[in-house]
Amino acid sequence: MIRQTHNIKRGQFILYAVLLAVVVACMFALSMCDRPVEAPGSQPSGGDTLDVAIEFSPVTYYTYDDTLGGYNYDLLRMISDSVGCPMKFHPIVTLEKAIAGLDDGRYDIVVAQFPMTADDTSRFAFTEPIYIDQQVLVQRRGSQAIHSQLDLAGDTVWVVKGSPMIDRIKSLSREIGDTIYIHVDELYGPEQLIMMVSTGEIRYAVVNRSIARAMSTRLTNLDRSVAISLSQFQSWMVSKNRESLCDSLNRWHNQIKRDTTTYLDLQRRYFGGTFPTLAR
């Protein structure tokens, strides 16, 4: 019995060691990709081409072997092909750099896990909702897993820098009458934070439900049952002075939605079902 327990623990240690190695390799590779200032072609493409900063995640944009995919990526490609508007995709890891690129004109559109809030509409223009998501707590399964927002009192959660989730956690602290400490990560995106939770490097991360659900199919030791927010609209972001571009994106998106079969097939592929037509 002792030997069996020892073998199980040894097997778990090897599994987590392998996962940690994968995390480190992925973080290094992705951080090398996310260098818009130094990388060739970091200037706006010009002409009719739209420069799209798009976040690495299983829902938004991913690479597998030689295949590119992701709900937002596929939807934008469908729009590009349908209306004849060329788009150049710039994979990003950190939300902060994407927003900086939007502000200085390097990007026309930012596509990321960025829930639309009232405060942010004064800073950016948002398209009509693309889908609905929710902020959840990601933690490891087990006897020490918490089951309520109240249990976060005095603990620390990790959040991507620049995310409006920071404000939500501050509000939650006031609601429960105790401090929830926030570690704002400046280097990595939600996918990397989830992997760090899985390997035990950090205890809690707050991310969108869609990406947590997608990654938990591979990282089966994760728990995502504790909701941090209500359901929220997910939209694409453009500069506040590009309202005409926002209108065009809304019009093009509505054209794709009228192709019911193709549009619903896309929803089923990434969300396992369909959601109702969204409108602000």
URJOHU-V184581 format. One record per residue. N is the residue number from 1. RES is the residue in one small letter. SS is DSSP state (a for helix, b for strand, c for the rest). OMEGA is omega in whole degrees, 0 to 359 (none if undefined). Layout:
n=N res=RES ss=SS omega=OMEGA
n=N res=RES ss=SS omega=OMEGA
This chain:
n=1 res=m ss=c omega=179
n=2 res=i ss=a omega=180
n=3 res=r ss=a omega=180
n=4 res=q ss=a omega=179
n=5 res=t ss=a omega=179
n=6 res=h ss=a omega=180
n=7 res=n ss=a omega=179
n=8 res=i ss=a omega=180
n=9 res=k ss=a omega=179
n=10 res=r ss=a omega=178
n=11 res=g ss=a omega=178
n=12 res=q ss=a omega=179
n=13 res=f ss=a omega=179
n=14 res=i ss=a omega=179
n=15 res=l ss=a omega=181
n=16 res=y ss=a omega=177
n=17 res=a ss=a omega=178
n=18 res=v ss=a omega=179
n=19 res=l ss=a omega=179
n=20 res=l ss=a omega=178
n=21 res=a ss=a omega=178
n=22 res=v ss=a omega=179
n=23 res=v ss=a omega=181
n=24 res=v ss=a omega=180
n=25 res=a ss=a omega=180
n=26 res=c ss=a omega=181
n=27 res=m ss=a omega=180
n=28 res=f ss=a omega=181
n=29 res=a ss=a omega=182
n=30 res=l ss=a omega=179
n=31 res=s ss=a omega=177
n=32 res=m ss=a omega=179
n=33 res=c ss=a omega=189
n=34 res=d ss=c omega=178
n=35 res=r ss=c omega=186
n=36 res=p ss=c omega=182
n=37 res=v ss=c omega=185
n=38 res=e ss=c omega=188
n=39 res=a ss=c omega=175
n=40 res=p ss=c omega=177
n=41 res=g ss=c omega=181
n=42 res=s ss=c omega=176
n=43 res=q ss=c omega=178
n=44 res=p ss=c omega=183
n=45 res=s ss=c omega=179
n=46 res=g ss=c omega=181
n=47 res=g ss=c omega=180
n=48 res=d ss=c omega=185
n=49 res=t ss=c omega=175
n=50 res=l ss=b omega=177
n=51 res=d ss=b omega=185
n=52 res=v ss=b omega=171
n=53 res=a ss=b omega=186
n=54 res=i ss=b omega=188
n=55 res=e ss=b omega=172
n=56 res=f ss=c omega=171
n=57 res=s ss=b omega=181
n=58 res=p ss=c omega=181
n=59 res=v ss=c omega=187
n=60 res=t ss=c omega=184
n=61 res=y ss=b omega=178
n=62 res=y ss=b omega=174
n=63 res=t ss=b omega=176
n=64 res=y ss=b omega=189
n=65 res=d ss=c omega=180
n=66 res=d ss=c omega=185
n=67 res=t ss=b omega=173
n=68 res=l ss=b omega=180
n=69 res=g ss=b omega=183
n=70 res=g ss=c omega=184
n=71 res=y ss=a omega=181
n=72 res=n ss=a omega=179
n=73 res=y ss=a omega=181
n=74 res=d ss=a omega=179
n=75 res=l ss=a omega=178
n=76 res=l ss=a omega=176
n=77 res=r ss=a omega=176
n=78 res=m ss=a omega=178
n=79 res=i ss=a omega=181
n=80 res=s ss=a omega=180
n=81 res=d ss=a omega=185
n=82 res=s ss=a omega=186
n=83 res=v ss=a omega=179
n=84 res=g ss=c omega=179
n=85 res=c ss=c omega=181
n=86 res=p ss=c omega=178
n=87 res=m ss=b omega=176
n=88 res=k ss=b omega=185
n=89 res=f ss=b omega=179
n=90 res=h ss=b omega=180
n=91 res=p ss=b omega=180
n=92 res=i ss=b omega=177
n=93 res=v ss=c omega=185
n=94 res=t ss=c omega=181
n=95 res=l ss=a omega=182
n=96 res=e ss=a omega=181
n=97 res=k ss=a omega=178
n=98 res=a ss=a omega=180
n=99 res=i ss=a omega=176
n=100 res=a ss=a omega=178
n=101 res=g ss=a omega=176
n=102 res=l ss=a omega=181
n=103 res=d ss=a omega=183
n=104 res=d ss=c omega=172
n=105 res=g ss=c omega=178
n=106 res=r ss=c omega=180
n=107 res=y ss=c omega=175
n=108 res=d ss=c omega=184
n=109 res=i ss=b omega=172
n=110 res=v ss=b omega=179
n=111 res=v ss=b omega=185
n=112 res=a ss=c omega=176
n=113 res=q ss=c omega=186
n=114 res=f ss=c omega=181
n=115 res=p ss=b omega=182
n=116 res=m ss=c omega=178
n=117 res=t ss=c omega=182
n=118 res=a ss=c omega=181
n=119 res=d ss=c omega=185
n=120 res=d ss=a omega=179
n=121 res=t ss=a omega=176
n=122 res=s ss=a omega=181
n=123 res=r ss=c omega=186
n=124 res=f ss=b omega=169
n=125 res=a ss=b omega=181
n=126 res=f ss=b omega=174
n=127 res=t ss=c omega=170
n=128 res=e ss=c omega=184
n=129 res=p ss=c omega=177
n=130 res=i ss=c omega=173
n=131 res=y ss=b omega=180
n=132 res=i ss=b omega=179
n=133 res=d ss=b omega=183
n=134 res=q ss=c omega=177
n=135 res=q ss=b omega=182
n=136 res=v ss=b omega=175
n=137 res=l ss=b omega=175
n=138 res=v ss=b omega=179
n=139 res=q ss=b omega=178
n=140 res=r ss=b omega=176
n=141 res=r ss=c omega=177
n=142 res=g ss=c omega=185
n=143 res=s ss=c omega=181
n=144 res=q ss=c omega=179
n=145 res=a ss=c omega=179
n=146 res=i ss=c omega=185
n=147 res=h ss=c omega=182
n=148 res=s ss=c omega=175
n=149 res=q ss=a omega=181
n=150 res=l ss=a omega=183
n=151 res=d ss=a omega=179
n=152 res=l ss=a omega=181
n=153 res=a ss=c omega=179
n=154 res=g ss=c omega=180
n=155 res=d ss=c omega=182
n=156 res=t ss=b omega=174
n=157 res=v ss=b omega=180
n=158 res=w ss=b omega=183
n=159 res=v ss=b omega=177
n=160 res=v ss=b omega=181
n=161 res=k ss=c omega=179
n=162 res=g ss=c omega=183
n=163 res=s ss=c omega=174
n=164 res=p ss=c omega=176
n=165 res=m ss=a omega=178
n=166 res=i ss=a omega=180
n=167 res=d ss=a omega=180
n=168 res=r ss=a omega=181
n=169 res=i ss=a omega=176
n=170 res=k ss=a omega=177
n=171 res=s ss=a omega=179
n=172 res=l ss=a omega=177
n=173 res=s ss=a omega=179
n=174 res=r ss=a omega=182
n=175 res=e ss=a omega=182
n=176 res=i ss=a omega=177
n=177 res=g ss=c omega=179
n=178 res=d ss=c omega=185
n=179 res=t ss=c omega=166
n=180 res=i ss=c omega=182
n=181 res=y ss=b omega=184
n=182 res=i ss=b omega=171
n=183 res=h ss=b omega=181
n=184 res=v ss=b omega=183
n=185 res=d ss=b omega=185
n=186 res=e ss=c omega=188
n=187 res=l ss=c omega=194
n=188 res=y ss=c omega=178
n=189 res=g ss=c omega=184
n=190 res=p ss=a omega=181
n=191 res=e ss=a omega=180
n=192 res=q ss=a omega=178
n=193 res=l ss=a omega=179
n=194 res=i ss=a omega=179
n=195 res=m ss=a omega=178
n=196 res=m ss=a omega=174
n=197 res=v ss=a omega=182
n=198 res=s ss=a omega=182
n=199 res=t ss=a omega=179
n=200 res=g ss=c omega=180
n=201 res=e ss=c omega=173
n=202 res=i ss=c omega=186
n=203 res=r ss=c omega=184
n=204 res=y ss=c omega=170
n=205 res=a ss=b omega=176
n=206 res=v ss=b omega=183
n=207 res=v ss=b omega=176
n=208 res=n ss=b omega=183
n=209 res=r ss=a omega=184
n=210 res=s ss=a omega=181
n=211 res=i ss=a omega=177
n=212 res=a ss=a omega=179
n=213 res=r ss=a omega=180
n=214 res=a ss=a omega=183
n=215 res=m ss=a omega=181
n=216 res=s ss=a omega=174
n=217 res=t ss=c omega=177
n=218 res=r ss=c omega=181
n=219 res=l ss=c omega=191
n=220 res=t ss=c omega=179
n=221 res=n ss=c omega=184
n=222 res=l ss=b omega=174
n=223 res=d ss=b omega=181
n=224 res=r ss=b omega=188
n=225 res=s ss=b omega=184
n=226 res=v ss=b omega=179
n=227 res=a ss=b omega=178
n=228 res=i ss=c omega=181
n=229 res=s ss=c omega=168
n=230 res=l ss=c omega=176
n=231 res=s ss=c omega=183
n=232 res=q ss=b omega=177
n=233 res=f ss=b omega=172
n=234 res=q ss=b omega=183
n=235 res=s ss=c omega=172
n=236 res=w ss=c omega=184
n=237 res=m ss=b omega=171
n=238 res=v ss=b omega=180
n=239 res=s ss=b omega=183
n=240 res=k ss=c omega=181
n=241 res=n ss=c omega=179
n=242 res=r ss=c omega=182
n=243 res=e ss=a omega=180
n=244 res=s ss=a omega=176
n=245 res=l ss=a omega=178
n=246 res=c ss=a omega=178
n=247 res=d ss=a omega=180
n=248 res=s ss=a omega=179
n=249 res=l ss=a omega=177
n=250 res=n ss=a omega=181
n=251 res=r ss=a omega=181
n=252 res=w ss=a omega=179
n=253 res=h ss=a omega=179
n=254 res=n ss=a omega=176
n=255 res=q ss=a omega=179
n=256 res=i ss=a omega=181
n=257 res=k ss=a omega=179
n=258 res=r ss=a omega=173
n=259 res=d ss=c omega=195
n=260 res=t ss=a omega=185
n=261 res=t ss=a omega=181
n=262 res=t ss=a omega=183
n=263 res=y ss=a omega=180
n=264 res=l ss=a omega=176
n=265 res=d ss=a omega=179
n=266 res=l ss=a omega=179
n=267 res=q ss=a omega=181
n=268 res=r ss=a omega=183
n=269 res=r ss=a omega=186
n=270 res=y ss=a omega=184
n=271 res=f ss=a omega=179
n=272 res=g ss=c omega=180
n=273 res=g ss=c omega=181
n=274 res=t ss=c omega=175
n=275 res=f ss=c omega=184
n=276 res=p ss=c omega=177
n=277 res=t ss=c omega=185
n=278 res=l ss=c omega=176
n=279 res=a ss=c omega=178
n=280 res=r ss=c omega=none
